[in-house]
Amino acid sequence: MKFNMAVLMLLILASCQPIEKTDKAKYTDLVSSIDNIVSTTNFNGVIVLAKDTSLLYSKATGYSDIENKTSIDLNSQFVIGSISKQITAVLILKEYEKGRIKLDDKISDYLDEIEQNWSKKVSIHHLLTHTHGIEALDKPLEFEPESQFKYSQLGYELLAQILKKVTNKSFQELSTDLFQANGLLNSFHPENKEYKSLVKGYEEQENGDLEFSPYSLYNYPAAGSFISNAGDLIKWNRLLHSESLVNKETLDKMKKRYATREHPIFETVEYGYGLLFKDGEEAIQIGALGYAPGFVSAAYYYPKTDMNLVVLGNTARDLDDFKKTFKVHLDVLEVVKKTK
């Protein structure tokens, strides 16, 4: 079974080449460390690590359906939470590259149905960076644009609405086109019902039991409810950071620090356009964590070592302390970051 799963992953990572023996030996300790993290915890999900186009590590463990004891596999699909935001950011920035929008354009330039005066002062840039101050569409701003950072799902939904106005296509159509054009055939807008391997997400209850969550797809798709799998997210990272989705100048904008967030897991983190990094680490470890009810995700790129890491879980425990909820993800992130 392990051999079959490895073969499947190689098919998913279509362009991957076998690792030379010398390289394999070099990463033995890293692979052992990740395997030890997985084997000594109750992790339920998929972990994939690739260097350049070579697969270093892949493992699927646990169940996609706990009640029916259906095994999870490397092709399983997950709700990826806030990893979705960088996908929305890329869609916006592709229109920016075409000259169809400017990042300092105001909401009112596109969404004239919003009657609040703030629509004339909040820009696309503010929406991308969570510095807009919008609390609700029918309320005044909570703070002046760019004066504070406050994480917002609504801001990314407004970006989706702006994209619809600019392109005359639905956000579902735009995202589906992006995925298909780049060979991301296991990635879906949640309203595109073609996905067939979506696992069930579970949350820990007060008594310690895991219970299926029916709310995994309740967030705005642009902010947190795209569906994907490990192979596609590895490929997404490769495409993004090789400047295949947007050009170098635009990618540099995505990776630039615009605001500092007080983060429930990282304590403080710098925020670009849908990408997160610790202060001074944008050239070391950059990406995003994602949470949707029952789904705990991470997708990161390591520029110095040219590694891509994806960790997708479908059991959310210790929800009163997100550092514990993401413990496996954080431990794996740390060992990969230390690799030279």
ZAMARGU-4260 file (C-alpha; in steps of 0.2 Angstrom, whole numbers, plus 5000, padded with zeros to 4 digits):
<rodrens>
0) 5000/5000/5000 | 5014/5012/5004 | 5022/5009/4987 | 5005/5012/4978 | 5003/5029/4987
5) 5021/5034/4983 | 5017/5030/4965 | 5001/5040/4966 | 5009/5055/4973 | 5022/5055/4959
10) 5008/5055/4946 | 5000/5070/4955 | 5017/5079/4955 | 5018/5076/4936 | 5035/5084/4933
15) 5044/5077/4948 | 5060/5067/4945 | 5068/5054/4956 | 5080/5060/4969 | 5098/5056/4967
20) 5106/5045/4980 | 5117/5058/4987 | 5102/5070/4989 | 5092/5056/4997 | 5105/5053/5010
25) 5107/5072/5013 | 5088/5073/5018 | 5087/5056/5028 | 5087/5066/5045 | 5074/5078/5039
30) 5062/5064/5033 | 5065/5054/5049 | 5061/5070/5059 | 5044/5072/5050 | 5040/5054/5051
35) 5043/5054/5070 | 5032/5069/5072 | 5018/5060/5063 | 5020/5043/5071 | 5020/5051/5089
40) 5004/5061/5087 | 4986/5058/5083 | 4988/5067/5066 | 4975/5063/5053 | 4978/5069/5036
45) 4992/5071/5023 | 5009/5078/5023 | 5020/5081/5007 | 5037/5089/5005 | 5045/5092/4989
50) 5062/5100/4984 | 5062/5108/4967 | 5053/5095/4957 | 5058/5080/4967 | 5047/5072/4980
55) 5056/5070/4997 | 5042/5065/5008 | 5023/5060/5007 | 5012/5052/5020 | 4993/5049/5022
60) 4987/5043/5038 | 4971/5041/5047 | 4953/5042/5040 | 4944/5052/5028 | 4927/5046/5036
65) 4930/5041/5054 | 4913/5033/5056 | 4915/5021/5041 | 4934/5019/5044 | 4938/5025/5026
70) 4956/5027/5024 | 4963/5044/5019 | 4975/5044/5004 | 4987/5056/4995 | 4974/5061/4983
75) 4961/5066/4996 | 4954/5084/4995 | 4952/5096/5009 | 4945/5113/5013 | 4960/5124/5013
80) 4954/5138/5024 | 4964/5155/5022 | 4976/5147/5010 | 4962/5152/4998 | 4966/5170/5001
85) 4982/5169/4990 | 4972/5162/4976 | 4960/5177/4977 | 4975/5188/4977 | 4983/5180/4962
90) 4966/5183/4953 | 4966/5201/4957 | 4984/5203/4953 | 4982/5195/4936 | 4969/5209/4932
95) 4981/5222/4939 | 4995/5215/4926 | 4982/5217/4912 | 4980/5235/4917 | 4961/5232/4921
100) 4963/5238/4939 | 4975/5248/4950 | 4979/5243/4967 | 4974/5260/4974 | 4957/5260/4965
105) 4943/5262/4977 | 4928/5250/4980 | 4916/5263/4974 | 4925/5262/4957 | 4917/5245/4955
110) 4904/5242/4968 | 4892/5257/4967 | 4878/5248/4976 | 4888/5250/4992 | 4880/5266/5000
115) 4893/5269/5014 | 4905/5284/5011 | 4920/5273/5015 | 4918/5264/4998 | 4926/5280/4991
120) 4941/5279/5003 | 4944/5260/5005 | 4956/5253/4991 | 4959/5236/4983 | 4976/5237/4992
125) 4967/5239/5009 | 4956/5224/5006 | 4971/5213/5001 | 4980/5218/5017 | 4966/5218/5030
130) 4969/5236/5033 | 4952/5243/5027 | 4942/5244/5044 | 4926/5237/5036 | 4916/5229/5050
135) 4900/5227/5040 | 4892/5233/5023 | 4879/5243/5032 | 4890/5251/5046 | 4903/5265/5047
140) 4922/5260/5047 | 4929/5253/5063 | 4945/5262/5060 | 4953/5273/5046 | 4960/5263/5031
145) 4979/5258/5034 | 4979/5264/5052 | 4976/5246/5059 | 4976/5228/5054 | 4961/5217/5057
150) 4959/5201/5049 | 4943/5201/5038 | 4934/5187/5028 | 4922/5201/5021 | 4937/5210/5013
155) 4941/5196/5002 | 4923/5193/4997 | 4923/5211/4991 | 4938/5207/4981 | 4928/5193/4973
160) 4914/5205/4969 | 4926/5217/4961 | 4933/5203/4950 | 4916/5199/4944 | 4913/5217/4939
165) 4929/5219/4930 | 4928/5202/4921 | 4910/5199/4919 | 4913/5182/4925 | 4908/5174/4941
170) 4921/5171/4954 | 4917/5152/4952 | 4921/5154/4934 | 4937/5164/4936 | 4944/5152/4949
175) 4939/5137/4939 | 4948/5144/4924 | 4964/5148/4934 | 4964/5130/4941 | 4961/5121/4924
180) 4973/5132/4914 | 4987/5127/4927 | 4984/5109/4928 | 4977/5110/4946 | 4963/5097/4942
185) 4960/5093/4961 | 4956/5111/4966 | 4939/5118/4966 | 4928/5133/4970 | 4915/5124/4983
190) 4900/5128/4971 | 4909/5118/4958 | 4902/5101/4963 | 4915/5091/4952 | 4926/5087/4967
195) 4924/5068/4972 | 4937/5065/4986 | 4933/5078/4999 | 4936/5071/5016 | 4925/5075/5031
200) 4931/5087/5044 | 4930/5084/5062 | 4931/5095/5078 | 4934/5089/5095 | 4920/5091/5108
205) 4921/5095/5126 | 4921/5077/5130 | 4936/5073/5119 | 4926/5065/5105 | 4928/5070/5087
210) 4912/5075/5079 | 4909/5079/5060 | 4907/5098/5057 | 4894/5103/5044 | 4900/5120/5043
215) 4917/5118/5034 | 4911/5127/5018 | 4902/5141/5026 | 4915/5154/5024 | 4916/5165/5008
220) 4926/5155/4995 | 4937/5169/4991 | 4942/5170/5010 | 4943/5152/5015 | 4933/5138/5007
225) 4942/5133/4991 | 4945/5114/4990 | 4961/5106/4985 | 4974/5092/4989 | 4992/5091/4993
230) 4998/5088/4976 | 4989/5103/4969 | 4995/5114/4983 | 5013/5109/4980 | 5011/5113/4962
235) 5003/5129/4966 | 5018/5134/4977 | 5030/5130/4963 | 5020/5140/4950 | 5018/5155/4961
240) 5036/5156/4967 | 5043/5152/4949 | 5033/5168/4943 | 5022/5157/4932 | 5006/5164/4939
245) 5011/5182/4940 | 5027/5191/4935 | 5042/5194/4947 | 5037/5212/4950 | 5020/5207/4955
250) 5026/5192/4965 | 5037/5204/4975 | 5022/5214/4979 | 5013/5199/4986 | 5029/5195/4997
255) 5031/5213/5004 | 5026/5217/5022 | 5011/5229/5023 | 5005/5226/5040 | 5010/5216/5056
260) 4997/5205/5063 | 4995/5199/5081 | 4993/5181/5077 | 4984/5167/5087 | 4998/5155/5083
265) 5014/5164/5078 | 5011/5179/5090 | 5016/5192/5077 | 5017/5189/5059 | 5020/5200/5044
270) 5006/5201/5031 | 5008/5203/5012 | 4995/5199/4999 | 4988/5183/5005 | 5006/5177/5011
275) 5012/5177/5029 | 5030/5177/5036 | 5039/5181/5052 | 5049/5197/5052 | 5064/5195/5041
280) 5059/5177/5035 | 5051/5181/5018 | 5067/5173/5010 | 5066/5158/5023 | 5048/5153/5025
285) 5033/5161/5017 | 5015/5154/5015 | 4999/5153/5025 | 4990/5143/5037 | 4972/5139/5035
290) 4957/5134/5046 | 4940/5129/5042 | 4929/5120/5054 | 4937/5102/5055 | 4951/5107/5043
295) 4968/5112/5048 | 4980/5116/5034 | 4997/5124/5030 | 5006/5127/5013 | 5023/5135/5014
300) 5038/5138/5002 | 5056/5139/5008 | 5066/5150/4995 | 5084/5146/5002 | 5081/5127/5000
305) 5068/5128/4986 | 5056/5116/4996 | 5038/5116/4996 | 5028/5109/5011 | 5009/5105/5012
310) 5001/5098/5028 | 4982/5095/5027 | 4973/5088/5042 | 4954/5085/5044 | 4953/5083/5063
315) 4954/5099/5074 | 4958/5096/5092 | 4961/5108/5107 | 4951/5122/5099 | 4953/5133/5114
320) 4972/5134/5110 | 4976/5135/5091 | 4995/5132/5095 | 4990/5115/5100 | 4977/5113/5086
325) 4991/5117/5073 | 5005/5108/5083 | 5009/5095/5070 | 5009/5108/5057 | 5021/5120/5067
330) 5033/5106/5072 | 5035/5100/5054 | 5036/5118/5048 | 5050/5121/5061 | 5061/5106/5055
335) 5059/5110/5037 | 5064/5128/5041 | 5080/5122/5050 | 5085/5112/5035 | 5100/5119/5025
</rodrens>
